[in-house]
Amino acid sequence: MRLNRMNLFEDLGLNNELLEAIKGLGHTKPTQIQQKSIPLIIWGKDVVGESATGSGKTLVFGCGVFEQTARKKGLQALILAPTRELADQVKESLKKITQKKELNIVTVYGGVSINTQIQNLPNADVVIGTPGRLLDHMNKGTIDLSKIKLLVLDEADRMLDMGFIE
């Protein structure tokens, strides 16, 4: 499979359920970042991607979540985002991408009760959270990261600018 010849999502090696979800979102042709990154993520490779806002980066790692995460097998995908607004936005996008798999996607961030998050985490397949609240859960022992297959640092540059380097 040649990466520079992938003009359709069907050329990227995705399964039919994922292709249906992508078409349902109204996407017909992959963007450059999607063409280059989706096959690598599907193959389990590490990817560092940079692209303009609106270029489809969430779909890129959403395909990885779809392909590498199974329902009710524990927390397997962790996505860190710099703000709760972005965490919620990513959750809504992932729910659409992974709709056929019915994954349990949980957000964890500050400004809301940690108790509800603690109740929801044991059944999570995917967690999207901010670094500070993730650290809170790690320190409390309320999140199990032992089965993580996929880690996404969404807007990592912004997280560093906000002081989350440690």
C-alpha positions as CSV (number, residue, x, y, z in Angstrom):
1,M,0.0,0.0,0.0
2,R,1.6,3.3,-1.1
3,L,0.9,6.3,1.2
4,N,1.0,8.8,-1.6
5,R,-1.7,7.1,-3.7
6,M,-4.5,7.2,-1.1
7,N,-7.1,9.5,-2.5
8,L,-10.2,7.8,-0.9
9,F,-10.8,6.6,2.6
10,E,-11.3,3.1,1.1
11,D,-7.7,3.1,0.1
12,L,-6.5,3.6,3.7
13,G,-7.2,0.0,4.9
14,L,-10.1,0.8,7.2
15,N,-12.9,-1.7,8.0
16,N,-16.4,-1.3,6.6
17,E,-18.0,-0.1,9.9
18,L,-15.4,2.7,10.2
19,L,-15.8,3.6,6.5
20,E,-19.6,3.9,7.1
21,A,-19.1,6.1,10.1
22,I,-16.7,8.4,8.1
23,K,-19.2,8.6,5.2
24,G,-22.0,9.3,7.7
25,L,-19.9,12.3,8.9
26,G,-19.9,13.6,5.3
27,H,-16.3,13.0,4.6
28,T,-15.5,11.7,1.1
29,K,-11.8,12.2,0.6
30,P,-9.1,12.2,3.2
31,T,-7.1,15.4,3.8
32,Q,-3.3,15.3,3.6
33,I,-2.8,14.6,7.4
34,Q,-5.4,11.8,7.2
35,Q,-3.8,10.2,4.1
36,K,-0.4,10.2,5.8
37,S,-1.3,9.4,9.4
38,I,-4.3,7.0,9.4
39,P,-2.5,4.0,7.9
40,L,0.4,4.4,10.3
41,I,-1.9,4.6,13.3
42,I,-3.9,1.6,12.1
43,W,-0.6,-0.3,11.9
44,G,0.1,0.7,15.5
45,K,3.0,3.1,14.7
46,D,3.7,6.2,16.7
47,V,2.7,9.4,14.9
48,V,3.5,13.1,15.6
49,G,1.2,15.2,13.4
50,E,0.8,18.9,12.9
51,S,-1.8,20.4,10.7
52,A,-4.1,23.4,10.5
53,T,-7.3,23.6,12.5
54,G,-10.1,22.0,10.7
55,S,-7.9,19.6,8.7
56,G,-9.3,16.4,10.4
57,K,-6.8,15.5,13.1
58,T,-9.5,14.3,15.4
59,L,-10.7,11.8,12.7
60,V,-7.1,10.6,12.4
61,F,-6.8,9.5,16.0
62,G,-10.5,8.6,16.1
63,C,-9.7,5.9,13.5
64,G,-7.0,4.6,15.8
65,V,-9.5,4.6,18.7
66,F,-12.0,2.7,16.5
67,E,-9.5,0.1,15.3
68,Q,-7.6,-0.5,18.6
69,T,-10.3,-0.3,21.2
70,A,-12.7,-3.0,22.2
71,R,-15.9,-2.6,24.2
72,K,-15.8,-3.6,27.9
73,K,-12.1,-4.6,27.9
74,G,-11.0,-1.8,30.3
75,L,-9.5,1.6,29.6
76,Q,-7.5,1.2,26.3
77,A,-7.4,4.7,24.9
78,L,-6.4,7.9,26.7
79,I,-6.6,11.3,25.1
80,L,-5.2,14.4,26.8
81,A,-6.5,17.8,25.9
82,P,-5.6,21.2,27.3
83,T,-9.1,22.4,28.1
84,R,-12.4,20.9,29.1
85,E,-14.1,22.5,26.1
86,L,-11.7,20.6,23.8
87,A,-12.2,17.4,25.8
88,D,-16.0,17.7,25.3
89,Q,-15.6,18.5,21.6
90,V,-13.3,15.5,21.1
91,K,-15.8,13.3,23.0
92,E,-18.6,14.3,20.7
93,S,-16.5,13.6,17.6
94,L,-15.4,10.2,18.9
95,K,-18.9,9.2,19.8
96,K,-19.8,9.7,16.1
97,I,-16.8,7.9,14.8
98,T,-17.1,4.9,17.1
99,Q,-20.9,4.8,17.2
100,K,-21.1,1.2,15.8
101,K,-18.8,-0.1,18.5
102,E,-20.7,1.5,21.4
103,L,-17.6,2.4,23.3
104,N,-18.0,3.9,26.7
105,I,-16.2,7.3,26.4
106,V,-15.7,9.2,29.7
107,T,-14.3,12.8,30.1
108,V,-12.4,13.8,33.2
109,Y,-11.6,17.5,33.9
110,G,-11.8,20.0,36.6
111,G,-14.6,22.3,37.4
112,V,-17.1,19.5,37.9
113,S,-17.6,16.8,40.6
114,I,-14.8,14.2,40.6
115,N,-17.2,11.8,42.3
116,T,-19.2,11.2,39.1
117,Q,-16.0,10.7,37.2
118,I,-14.8,8.2,39.8
119,Q,-18.1,6.3,39.3
120,N,-17.8,6.3,35.5
121,L,-14.1,5.4,35.2
122,P,-14.3,1.6,35.9
123,N,-16.5,1.1,32.9
124,A,-14.6,3.4,30.5
125,D,-13.1,2.1,27.3
126,V,-11.8,5.6,26.3
127,V,-11.0,8.5,28.6
128,I,-10.5,12.1,27.4
129,G,-9.2,14.4,30.0
130,T,-7.1,17.4,31.0
131,P,-3.7,16.8,32.5
132,G,-4.6,18.2,35.9
133,R,-7.6,16.1,36.5
134,L,-5.9,13.0,35.1
135,L,-3.2,13.5,37.7
136,D,-5.8,13.8,40.4
137,H,-7.2,10.5,39.4
138,M,-3.8,8.9,39.2
139,N,-2.9,10.2,42.7
140,K,-6.2,8.9,44.1
141,G,-5.8,5.5,42.4
142,T,-9.2,5.9,40.6
143,I,-7.9,5.3,37.1
144,D,-6.3,2.1,35.8
145,L,-3.9,2.9,32.9
146,S,-2.5,-0.7,32.7
147,K,-4.4,-1.6,29.5
148,I,-3.7,1.6,27.5
149,K,-3.0,0.8,23.9
150,L,-3.4,4.3,22.4
151,L,-2.3,7.6,23.9
152,V,-3.1,10.9,22.2
153,L,-1.8,14.3,23.2
154,D,-4.2,16.6,21.4
155,E,-2.8,20.1,21.0
156,A,0.3,19.1,22.9
157,D,2.0,22.4,22.0
158,R,-0.9,24.3,23.8
159,M,-0.6,22.1,26.9
160,L,3.1,22.9,27.1
161,D,2.3,26.7,26.7
162,M,-0.2,26.3,29.6
163,G,2.5,24.9,31.9
164,F,1.7,21.2,31.8
165,I,5.2,20.2,30.9
166,E,5.7,18.2,34.1
